[in-house]
């Protein structure tokens, strides 16, 4: 569990607000291992998961959507680079 001095800042593009105790935040992370391809995970806030390395702390729907869009764009750009190489 995070200590009293723990704080989380939104990872959303151009956001960075600090999480307050009663906020309804989300957690996002990516993985490649399980399916041998990039996968984006999204879950409601959980103190234990929030501490995991690579977890993004996200303040709400708009920032989640922006990060999802970046993820999808990065995947498509990488596929295009591989197909033209």
N, C-alpha and C positions, 0 to 999 in steps of 0.2 A: 504494500500500500504506500502511496506517496506520503511523504512527511508534511508537516505543517508549512515548510518552506518550499515545497514543490509548486511549480506553476507550469502552465502549458500555454503556448502561443499558437494561434491558428496558422496552419501551413498553407492556407489558401493564397493564391496569387494576389499580391498587393493588399493583404489583409493584416495578419499579425496581431489581432486583438488577443488579450489575455482571457483565459477561461475563468469564469466566476463559479462559485460553488453550485448554484442552481441552474446553470446553463445546460442546455440539451445538445451536447456536442456529439460528434461522430468520430470514428477511427477508421483509417484507411491504411492498407499496406499492399504491397505487390509480392508475388512469388513466381518462380519459374519451375521449381522442383517438382511439385505434385503432378503436373500435367505435361511437363516438358514444353511449355509455352507460357508466355506472360499472362498472369491472372491478377485482377484487381479485386481486393476484398474490402468490404464496407460493413461496419457493425456499429450499433449504438455504443455510447461511451461505456467503458469497463475499466476500472482502475488498474487491474492487473495487466490487461492488454496494452493499456496506454503506456506502460513502462517498457514494453518490448522494443528492442532496437529496430529501426526502420518503420515504426508506426507513425503515421501522420495524424496529428490532432486537428480536427476540422470543426469550425464553429457552427456550420449549418448547411442548408441545402445549396445555396448559391456557391459557396466555396467547394462543396463536394462536387457539384456539376463542373466547375472550372477545372478541378484536378482530374476528374474523369475525362474531360475533353482533352486535356494535355496528354494523359496516358494513351488515349485512343489515337491521337495525332502522332505521338511518338512511335507507336506500333506500326501505323500505316507508313510513316516516313522510313522506318527501318526496313519494312517489306519492300518498298519501292527501291531503296538503295541496293538491296540484295538482288532484286530482279534486273536491275540495270547494270550490275557489276559484271 
